[in-house]
Amino acid sequence: MAMEYGYGDGYGYDRGRRGRVPVGLRAPFEARGLREFGYVLLSLPISILLFTYAVTMVAVGAGLLVTFVGIPLLALGLAGCRGFGALERARARGLLHLDVADPEPLRVKGDGLMAWVGAVLKSGASWRALLYALVQLPWAVFSFTVSVTFWTFGWSLLTYPLWFWVFPVYAGQGGLQLYGDESHGIYLDNPFEIGMTAVVGLLFALAAPWIVRSLTQVDRLLVPGLLGRTRLSTRVGELESDRGVVVDTAAADLRRIERDLHDGAQARLVGLAMELGLAKEKLAGDPRAAARLVDEAHGEVKTALRELRDLARGIHPAVLTDRGLDAALSAVAARCGVPVRVSVDLAERPARAIEGIAYFAVSELLRNVSEHSGAGAAGVEVWRAGDRLLIQVEDDGRGGARVDGGSGLRGLAERLGAVEGVFVVDSPVGGPTRVTVELPWRGERR
């Protein structure tokens, strides 16, 4: 992603002083214009070196393909192009403030030289770096020529009143001969001509940074397109990261379920079994004590059933499956510690997985509202916008919630990100807090 910076980077002018000078007038003196001009100047020698290296190595390697030596030489040439690519990414990052992700790394399967050679030859990043080496030179020549012409022509004419006297004297007067021979020519030697020359130079000098910037836009496309990470590899990396998040989340959910069962319902069922055993022993000798134990066991059964229902409701409640988000979220709101207004505007139901994630997200957010916000009221709104399911949870509490402030919101953001969701928290200190969740729609027939 390219990060654009306004003119004035690197200078200590405050915003008020810069605001009084039009950007067109200060452009030739701003750091950004100088950086971009420096980038263009360096492009020519670097591209010549890169083009020479690439053509030489690839030509020699291709010519020796009939022998064993050609394949390693070709791989070595491609590896060198990858090294030059790293240099070009660093140069673009430093001078153009262009943040380019590194290409996909080599996937060397096995040990030894031939495994490395095979990985280099199979890598698309290697061949893209070679293509960059070939196309960069003609573009660098063109951009260098145009940029240097505008800069030198503009500044030489702008400063002409300072140095016009250094030219040879013709007919007793100095001046700049634009064309003609010694007997026929035009000399800029009177104040009006010298002033107009400076004005023309000023126009060229003011236009030069914008010309250079327009030329570097091509480099802003070439460097990420040929030396950066492709969209496919980026997407593969995101999917691998999302898969890891999903696996970790599933493992954490399993540990939570196991812990809740072990500490809650399982412990109660063990106590229930013991009480029923005692009641069985006392049934013949002390029926009244046995009846009391059975009554206590009945209460334990109810408590265990309630805990099991709460546990199942936290995973995927039956009301969500049967009646959808409206009824399920209303049930969650009813159990919240603060009054919650629920508004669900959905003409159809999303996919079951998205529905479950939406339910989980609202449940966690309302739990945070109840336990941490100090709010007096909250609201939940759910609607569909195009191919996205939008959820907004807000409260009038103390605010100050942050995604990086604790593991709860951060874990929720990671879980939503694993399904291409978006999680935005707007919670200034003092409140109110507004959390927006976006999920892909992915509707399905039921």
N, C-alpha and C positions, 0 to 999 in steps of 0.2 A: 504494500500500500504506500502510495506516495504521500509524504507529509509536506504540505505547502506552507511556506513561511512568508510573511509579508516583507516588503522592502524595509530595511533598517536593522536586520539581524547583525549583531556584533557591534553596534554603535550604542553609545550611552544616552542618546537623546530621549527625553521623556515624551510621552504621548502628546502632551499639549504643544510642545515646540514642533514636533513633526507634523502635527495636524495642521499647522499654519502654512506649511510648505507643500504645494501640490506634488503628488507622487510622480508626475511626469518630469518635474524639474529636479527632484532629488534622486531619480532613478540611476543616473550615471555614477553617483557617489555612494550608493547603498551597497551593503555587503553582499546581498544576494546577486546583484548584477555582476559584481566582480568575481564572485565564486563561479557563476555560470560561464563567464568569459574565460576564467582560468581552466574550467573543465574543457571547453572547446579547444583551447591552446594545447592542453596536454593530450587531447584525443589524437592529434595527428601523429606525433612520434610514437605513442603507444600503439596505435593501430598499424603503423608501418612495421614495427617490431613484431606484433602479433601476427600480421598477415604473412610476413616473411617466414616466421617460424612455422606457422600452420601449413603453408603451401610446401615448404621444404620437407618437413617431416612426413606429411601425408603423401607427397609425391614419391619420396624415397621408399616409404613403407609400402605403398601400392605397387611400385615398380619391383620390389623384392618379394611380392606375395608368392611368387613361384617357388621361393625358398622358405626355409623355416624362419629366417631372420625378419622377413617382412611383417609378419603378424605382430611380434612384440614391438617393432618400431612404430607401426601404426597405432598400437595401443599407447605407446609412450607419447606419441604426438598428440593423441586425444587427451591424455592425462595432463600434458602441458597446457593445452587449451583450457582445461578445467581450472588449472592454477591461475592462468591469466584471467579467467572469469571471476575468480575470487578477488583478484586485484581490481577488476572493473567494478564489482559490487561495492568494494570498500571506497573506491573513488567516487562513485555515484552517491554513496551514503554520506561522504564527507563534504562534497562540493554541491550536490544537488539536493541534499537532504531527502534522498529517495531510499526508503527502507525496503530492501529486496530480500526476501527469504532465501536461504541457501537451497540449492537444488537437492533432490533426493540423494542420499549417500549411496556409495557403491555397495552392492550386496554380493560380497565375495563368498561363494559357496565352495568350501574346501580350502586346502593349503597349497602353497607353491605358486610359482610364477604364472603358470597357465591359468590357474583359477582367477588370479588378479587380471590377467589379460582378457579372459572371457567376460569378467564383470565390467571392465572398461568398455569393451566393444558392444556389449549388450545395453549399456546405459544410454538412455535417450538424452540425458544431460550432457554427455560427452559430445554427441553429434550436434546438439544445439550450440555448444560452445564453439565447435568448429565452424558452424554456419555464421555465428557472430563474428568470428575472426575474418571471414571472407567478406561479409557485407559491411563491416564497420569502416574499412579503409576508404571506399569511395564516398561514403557519407561524411567521414571525418575530413576528407579533402575539401568537399563542398562547404561544409559548415565552417571550417577553418578559414577558407578563402573569403566567404561572405562576411564573417564576423570581423576578421582582421581588416578587411577593406572598410567597413563602416566605422570601426573604432579609429583607425589611423587617419582616414580621410576626414572624419568629423573633427577630431582633436587637432589635426594639423591645420585645417582651415580656421577653427575657432581661435587658435593661438597665433594665427598669421600676423596680426598686428604687432606681436612681440618679436618676430624674427624675420619679417619680410626684407629688412635691410641687409641681411647676410648674402642675398643674391648678387650676382655680378651687376655692375652699373651699366645701364644702356642709355645713351644720350644724356648722361649726367644725372640720371634718376634711377633709383633701385626699384625692383618690383618682381612679381612672379609672372613669367612668360607662359601663358596657357597653350599657345600654339604658334606656328610660324617659324621662320628663320630669323636671322639677325636683322634683315631689312623689313620683314613684315611680321608683326606679332602684336599680341595684346598684353600689356603689362598692367598689373593691379598695383598702382602706385599713388593714387590720390585718396584722400580720406573717405570719400563715398565708396569707392571700390573696395578699399580695405575693410570698411565697416560691413558692407554687404557680404564680403567673403566670410567674415566672422559670423554673421547671422546664418549663412548657409551651413557653416561648420557646426554652429549650435544646434541646428535642426538635425543634422546627421548624428551628433553626439547624443542628443536626447532620444533619437530613434534606435541607436545601437543596442542598448540593453534589451529593448523589446524584440528586436530582431534576433538577438542571441537567445532570448528566452523561447521564442517560437522554434528556433532550431533545436534547442535542447529537449523540446517536447518529443521529438523523434527518439532521442536517447532514452527518455523516460518510458518509451514503449519497447525499445530494443532490449534494454538491460533486463527488465523483469520478464519479458517474453521469451528471451533466449538463454538468459543466465540464471533466472530464478526458478522457483518451484512451479511446476505446472498445476493447473486446477485439478487434474486427476490425482496427482500425487498428494496435493494438499487435502483433497477430499478423503483419500485413503488414510492419510495420517489422522484426520479428524475422526474418521470411523473407528480407527484403532484406539484412539483416545476415548471415544464414546463407549466402545466395547468394554474397555477397562473400567470406566465409571459404572456401567451397568452391572458388570460382574461384582465390583466392590459393593455397590448398593444392594444387590441381591444377597450377598454374603452378610452384610450388616443387618438386613431385614431378617434373615434366617437366625442370626445370633439373637436379635431382639425377641423374635417369637419364641425361641428356645428358652431364653431367660425368663420371659413372662410366663411361659407354661411351667417352668421349673419352680419359680418363686411364687406363683399364684395358684392356678387351678390344680397343678399336680400336687402341691403341698396340701391343699385342701382335700383333694381326693384321698390322699394317704391318711390324713387325719380322719376322714369320713370312714374309711375302711376299718381303722382301729376302733372308732366309736361303735360301729355296727358289730364288730367282733365282741366288744365288751357287753353290748346289749344282748347279744346271743347267749353269752355265758350267764347273764343275770336274768334271763327270761323266765327260767323255771323257779329260781329261788327268790327273786325280788322283781316281780313284774312292774312295780311302780318305777323303780330305778331304771329298768330296761326301757320303759316308755319314755322317760326323761331323756335317755341317751338317744333314742330314735328321733325324738323331737329336735334335739340339738343337731343330729345328723341331717335332718330335713332342712334346717336352716343353712347348714354348710353346703348342701346340694344346691340350694337357690343361689348362694353367693358364688359358688363355682360356675354355675350356668351363666350368671351375669358376667363374670370375668371372661368366660369363653366367648360370650356374645360380643363384649367390648373388643376382645382381641380379633375376632373375625371381622367386626365392623371396621377396625383400623386397617385391615388388609384389603378387603373388598366386600362391602356390606351387601346383603341381599337386596335392600331397597334400591341400591344403585343399579343392580342388574335388572330388576323388575320394572322400576319406574323412572330411572334416569337421574340426571344431575339435579334437577329442580327439587325433587323429593329428598334425595340424599343430602344435598347441601342444607336444606331446611332442617333436616334432622340434626346435622352437625351444629347449625346455628342455635337450635333449641338447647343443646347441651353446653353452649359457650357460657362463660361467666359474665358476659356483658350482653345487653340487647343487640341483636344483629338483624339488619334488614337484608333480605335476600331477593335478588331480581335476576331471573334466568330467562333470556330471550333467545330461544333456539327452536327453529322450525323442525329440525331433525336432530338425531343423536349422532355424535362422532363415533369413531372406532372405540371398541371396548378398552383397548390399552390407553388411548388418549383420555377417555372418560375416567379411567382409574387414576391416572396421573393427576388430572385436574382435581378430582376428589381429594387425593392425598395432599396436593398443594394447598387447597383451601383449608383442609383440616389442620395442617401444620401452622398455617398463618393465623387461623383463629385461636389455636392453642397459644401461640405467642402473644396474641392480643390479650387473651384472658390472663396469662401469667406474668407478662412483662411490661405491657404498655401503660397500665393505669388508666385505660380509656373508660369513658362512660357509655359509649355507643360505637358500633361498627357497622359496616355495610359490605355486601358482596354483590358484584354485578358480573354476569356472564353473558357474552353475546358472540356472534360470529361475524367476522369481517373478511369477506373473500374466502381464501383458503386457510384462514387462521382462526383459532379459538382464543378469544380474549377473556381474561379474568382480571378483575380489579377488586382488591380488598383494601379498605381504608378504615381508619379509626381516628378518634380525636384525642389520643393519648399524648404522652410526653415526648414522643419522637426519639430521634437519635439512633434508630435502627440502621445497621450497616451490614452488608454482605460479608465483609471481612472482620466483623466484630465478634463473631462466634461461629461455632460449627453448624448450628441449626440452619441459618439462612444460606450459608455457603454450601452445605450439603444439598439443600433443596435446589439451589442454582445449578449445581453439577448434575443433579438428576434430571432437571428440565433440559439442560444443554445436551444431554445424551440423546434426546429425541428431537433435536433442532428447535428447542424452545428458547424463549427469551425471558429473562427475569430482571426486572428493574425495580429498585427501591428508592422512593423519594420520601425521606424522613428527616426533615430539619429538626434541630433541637428545639423543643417546645411544641412540636407537632404542627399540623397533623401528619400522619403517616399514610402513604399511598403506595401499595405494591401492585405492579402490573405484571401479569403473566401472559405470554403468548405461546400457543402450542399449534402445531400443524393440525389441520382439520381431519383429514383421512377418514372421511365418512365410510360407513359400510352398511350393507343390508342386514336386517335382523329377521 
